[in-house]
């Protein structure tokens, strides 16, 4: 039993680290694509990054409005009320496990501010 728990914890730590690293890469790459706006390139960045992390990737503006989404959601919707986005909008890296109302399951949400 302790071996199984140790392995699960190690895998969880690796997944969290990969998500944090990929979020930092997306944030760094997106910084040059927001002003002036380059929506097609932002969309491609989100899709390629999503394939790498096997999850959804979004980019929002400083008010939390969607700019790019790997799930092909059109720009403009506000994500500012999501806790991980709110943290990033305050300038903090955020990583939380939370229930997704849309998916009906727990997700790992990672957000990094675009500087």
SERO-4910 file (N, C-alpha, C, O; in steps of 0.05 Angstrom, whole numbers):
BEGIN
 pado doro    nc1    nc2    nc3   cac1   cac2   cac3    cc1    cc2    cc3    oc1    oc2    oc3
  Unk    A     16    -24      0      0      0      0     17     25      0     11     43    -16
  Unk    A     37     29     17     53     53     16     67     57    -10     70     80    -19
  Unk    A     76     36    -24     89     39    -50     69     50    -70     77     68    -86
  Unk    A     44     41    -70     24     51    -89     19     80    -83     16     96   -102
  Unk    A     17     88    -59     12    116    -52     36    134    -60     32    156    -71
  Unk    A     60    124    -56     83    139    -64     84    143    -94     91    165   -103
  Unk    A     78    122   -109     78    124   -138     57    144   -148     62    161   -165
  Unk    A     33    142   -136     11    161   -144     19    190   -138     14    207   -154
  Unk    A     32    194   -115     40    221   -107     61    231   -126     61    255   -134
  Unk    A     80    214   -135    101    222   -153     89    229   -180     97    249   -193
  Unk    A     70    213   -190     57    219   -215     42    245   -214     43    261   -232
  Unk    A     28    249   -192     13    274   -188     32    298   -188     26    319   -200
  Unk    A     54    296   -175     74    317   -174     85    323   -202     89    346   -209
  Unk    A     90    302   -217    100    306   -245     80    319   -262     87    337   -278
  Unk    A     55    311   -260     33    323   -276     30    353   -269     28    369   -287
  Unk    A     31    359   -244     28    387   -235     52    403   -245     49    426   -254
  Unk    A     76    392   -244    100    406   -254     99    411   -284    106    432   -293
  Unk    A     90    391   -299     88    394   -328     67    415   -335     72    432   -353
  Unk    A     45    415   -321     24    435   -326     34    463   -320     29    482   -335
  Unk    A     48    466   -298     59    492   -291     79    501   -311     79    525   -319
  Unk    A     97    484   -320    117    491   -340    105    498   -366    113    518   -379
  Unk    A     85    483   -375     72    489   -401     56    516   -399     56    531   -418
  Unk    A     44    521   -376     29    546   -373     49    570   -375     42    591   -386
  Unk    A     72    566   -363     93    588   -365    102    592   -393    106    615   -402
  Unk    A    105    571   -408    113    573   -437     91    587   -453     97    605   -469
  Unk    A     66    580   -448     44    593   -462     43    623   -455     40    640   -473
  Unk    A     46    629   -430     44    657   -421     67    673   -434     63    696   -443
  Unk    A     91    662   -434    114    676   -446    109    680   -476    114    702   -487
  Unk    A    100    659   -490     96    660   -519     73    679   -525     74    694   -545
  Unk    A     52    680   -509     29    696   -514     34    726   -511     21    743   -523
  Unk    A     54    733   -494     58    761   -488     64    778   -514     56    801   -515
  Unk    A     77    766   -534     83    781   -558     60    779   -579     61    792   -600
  Unk    A     39    764   -572     17    760   -591     -8    775   -584    -28    774   -599
  Unk    A     -8    788   -561    -33    801   -551    -34    830   -561    -55    839   -569
  Unk    A    -11    844   -559    -10    872   -569     14    874   -588     37    871   -578
  Unk    A     10    880   -613    -16    881   -627    -28    853   -628    -14    833   -628
  Unk    A    -54    852   -630    -68    826   -629    -62    809   -654    -63    818   -676
  Unk    A    -55    784   -648    -50    764   -670    -67    739   -663    -56    719   -655
  Unk    A    -94    741   -667   -112    720   -658   -107    693   -671   -110    673   -657
  Unk    A   -100    692   -696    -95    665   -708    -71    651   -696    -71    627   -692
  Unk    A    -50    667   -691    -26    655   -679    -32    647   -650    -22    626   -641
  Unk    A    -48    663   -636    -56    655   -608    -72    630   -608    -67    612   -591
  Unk    A    -90    627   -627   -106    602   -629    -88    578   -634    -91    557   -622
  Unk    A    -69    581   -652    -50    559   -658    -33    552   -633    -29    529   -628
  Unk    A    -24    573   -619     -9    568   -594    -26    552   -574    -16    533   -562
  Unk    A    -51    559   -571    -69    545   -552    -73    516   -561    -71    498   -544
  Unk    A    -78    511   -587    -82    484   -597    -57    466   -594    -59    444   -584
  Unk    A    -34    477   -601     -9    461   -599     -3    456   -570      6    433   -564
  Unk    A     -6    475   -553     -1    471   -524    -20    451   -512    -12    435   -495
  Unk    A    -45    452   -520    -65    433   -510    -57    405   -517    -61    386   -501
  Unk    A    -47    401   -541    -39    374   -549    -15    364   -532    -13    341   -525
  Unk    A      2    382   -525     25    376   -509     17    367   -481     28    348   -470
  Unk    A     -1    382   -469     -9    376   -441    -34    358   -439    -42    350   -418
  Unk    A    -45    351   -462    -69    334   -463    -91    346   -446   -104    333   -430
  Unk    A    -96    372   -450   -117    386   -436   -124    411   -451   -114    416   -473
  Unk    A   -142    426   -440   -151    451   -452   -133    474   -445   -123    476   -422
  Unk    A   -128    491   -464   -111    515   -460   -127    539   -469   -137    540   -492
  Unk    A   -128    560   -452   -141    585   -459   -122    608   -454   -103    606   -437
  Unk    A   -126    630   -468   -111    655   -463   -132    676   -460   -150    679   -477
  Unk    A   -130    692   -439   -149    713   -433   -134    740   -432   -110    741   -429
  Unk    A   -150    761   -435   -138    788   -433   -137    796   -404   -144    781   -386
  Unk    A   -128    821   -398   -125    830   -371   -151    832   -355   -151    835   -331
  Unk    A   -174    831   -369   -200    831   -356   -212    803   -353   -234    800   -342
  Unk    A   -198    783   -363   -208    756   -362   -225    747   -385   -237    726   -385
  Unk    A   -226    764   -406   -241    757   -430   -225    739   -448   -201    743   -453
  Unk    A   -238    719   -459   -224    699   -475   -213    711   -501   -227    724   -516
  Unk    A   -188    705   -506   -175    713   -531   -170    689   -550   -173    691   -574
  Unk    A   -163    666   -538   -158    641   -553   -165    617   -536   -162    617   -512
  Unk    A   -175    596   -549   -183    572   -535   -178    548   -553   -186    547   -576
  Unk    A   -165    528   -541   -159    504   -556   -184    488   -562   -184    470   -578
  Unk    A   -206    494   -547   -231    480   -551   -249    494   -571   -273    488   -573
  Unk    A   -238    513   -586   -253    527   -607   -277    543   -597   -296    547   -612
  Unk    A   -276    552   -572   -296    570   -562   -290    598   -573   -267    607   -572
  Unk    A   -310    612   -584   -304    639   -596   -295    659   -575   -303    657   -551
  Unk    A   -278    677   -582   -267    697   -564   -290    715   -552   -312    717   -563
  Unk    A   -284    727   -529   -302    746   -517   -314    738   -490   -320    756   -474
  Unk    A   -318    713   -486   -331    704   -461   -312    710   -437   -288    708   -439
  Unk    A   -324    717   -414   -308    724   -391   -303    699   -374   -321    683   -368
  Unk    A   -278    695   -366   -270    674   -349   -259    685   -322   -247    670   -307
  Unk    A   -264    710   -318   -253    724   -294   -262    712   -268   -249    716   -247
  Unk    A   -285    699   -268   -296    688   -243   -285    661   -235   -290    651   -214
  Unk    A   -269    649   -253   -257    623   -246   -233    629   -228   -217    647   -233
  Unk    A   -231    614   -206   -211    620   -186   -182    621   -196   -166    638   -188
  Unk    A   -175    602   -214   -148    602   -224   -142    626   -242   -120    637   -242
  Unk    A   -162    635   -257   -159    659   -274   -158    684   -257   -141    702   -262
  Unk    A   -175    686   -236   -174    709   -218   -147    712   -206   -137    734   -203
  Unk    A   -135    690   -198   -108    691   -186    -87    702   -206    -71    719   -199
  Unk    A    -89    691   -230    -70    700   -251    -74    730   -258    -55    744   -263
  Unk    A    -99    739   -258   -105    767   -263    -94    785   -241    -88    808   -245
  Unk    A    -91    773   -217    -78    788   -195    -48    786   -195    -34    796   -177
  Unk    A    -37    773   -216     -8    771   -219      5    746   -206     29    745   -204
  Unk    A    -11    727   -197     -1    704   -184     -4    679   -201    -23    676   -216
  Unk    A     16    661   -200     13    634   -212     -8    619   -194     -6    620   -170
  Unk    A    -26    605   -207    -47    590   -193    -48    562   -203    -47    557   -227
  Unk    A    -51    543   -185    -55    515   -193    -73    503   -172    -66    501   -149
  Unk    A    -97    495   -181   -117    484   -162   -130    460   -175   -133    458   -199
  Unk    A   -139    442   -157   -157    421   -166   -185    430   -159   -190    438   -136
  Unk    A   -203    429   -178   -230    438   -172   -250    422   -190   -242    410   -210
  Unk    A   -275    423   -181   -296    410   -197   -303    428   -221   -307    452   -218
  Unk    A   -304    416   -244   -312    431   -268   -342    427   -272   -352    404   -275
  Unk    A   -357    449   -271   -386    448   -275   -393    438   -303   -412    424   -307
  Unk    A   -376    445   -323   -381    437   -350   -376    407   -355   -392    394   -368
  Unk    A   -354    397   -344   -346    370   -348   -358    350   -327   -360    326   -332
  Unk    A   -366    361   -304   -377    344   -283   -356    327   -270   -362    305   -261
  Unk    A   -331    336   -270   -309    320   -257   -288    339   -247   -288    363   -254
  Unk    A   -270    328   -231   -249    344   -220   -227    349   -241   -220    331   -256
  Unk    A   -217    374   -242   -196    380   -261   -173    393   -246   -176    403   -224
  Unk    A   -150    393   -259   -127    408   -249   -126    433   -266   -121    431   -290
  Unk    A   -129    456   -254   -129    482   -268   -104    497   -261    -99    502   -237
  Unk    A    -89    505   -281    -64    519   -277    -66    545   -293    -73    545   -317
  Unk    A    -59    567   -280    -60    593   -294    -35    609   -286    -27    610   -263
  Unk    A    -24    622   -306      0    639   -303     -5    666   -316    -15    667   -338
  Unk    A      2    688   -303     -2    714   -315     15    718   -340     38    709   -340
  Unk    A      4    731   -359     20    739   -383     32    766   -376     18    785   -369
  Unk    A     59    768   -378     73    793   -371     78    808   -396     90    830   -395
***
